Amino acid sequence: MARGWEREPDGATGAGLAKAHHFSAAENSPDAETLQLIRKKESIELSKVRVEREIHTAKNPRYKAILEKALTDLDAQLKEITAQ
C-alpha cells in the first residue's frame, strides 16, 4: 500500500478531536437573535454599496435625489442596528 494510506487504529482517527471541536464551536456560536442582527446589518451594508454605486453612475438628477434619500435611510437603519 502507498505511504499515508495505511489504516490507523480506531482510537487514533481523531474522532475525539472532532467531537471536542463540535462542542466548542456550539458553545461559542451566537444566538439566533444575534445572527439575525448580523445578517440584517450585512444586508443594509450591501444595499448601501449598491446605492452608492448607482449614485455615481446615474445621470438623471431626479433618480440621483431618490438614491441619495435611500442612502440616508440606509444610514439611519445602520445606526439603529449598531446602537442595539
N, C-alpha and C positions, 0 to 999 in steps of 0.2 A: 504494500500500500504506500501511497505517496506521503511524504512527510507533512504533518499538520492535519492529516485526515484520520488519524487514529482515534478510536472512540475512548473517551475519558470515563473513568468510573462515575457512577451516578452522583456521588457526593461532590464531585469536582466540576460539575457543569455550570455552576454559577446560578442555579435556580434560587438558592438562598439570597444571593445578591439582588436578583431581580425582584423578589418579594420585598426585601427591605427597601429597595428604591421605590417600589409602588406605594408602600405605606408612607414614606417620607414625602413623596410628591402629593399624595392625597391630603396630608396634614398641612402642607404649605399652599395649597390651591385656594384662591379667593372664593368667597361665597357667590351665590347666584346674583345677588343684588349688585355686588361689586363688578362682576363680569358684565352685567347689563350696562352699568355706567361707563365702563371702559369701552364697550362696543359703541355706545351712543356717542362718546367723545371722539372716537376714531372716525365714525361716520360723519360727524359735523366737520372734523378737520379735513376729510377728503372732499366734502362738499365745498368747503371754503377754498381749497386749492383749485377745484374746477371753476368756481365762480370767478376767482382772481384771474385765471387763465382766459376766461371768456371776456372779462372786462378789458384785458389788454388787446384782444383781437376784435372786439365789437366796433362797428363803425357807426351804427345808429345811436344818436345821443339819448333817445328815449329808452332804448334797450340797456344802454350803459347805466342810466339812472335806476332802472329796475334792478340790475345786477348789484349796484352799489347799495341799494336798500336791502337786498338779500344778504349781502356781505355783512352789513350792520346787524341784521337779525341773527346771522350765524355767530357773530362775535358775542352778542348778548347771550345766546344759548350756551356758548362755550364758557363764558364767565359764570353762568348759573351752575353749570355742571361742575366746574373746578371749585366752586365755593362749597359744594356739598362734601 
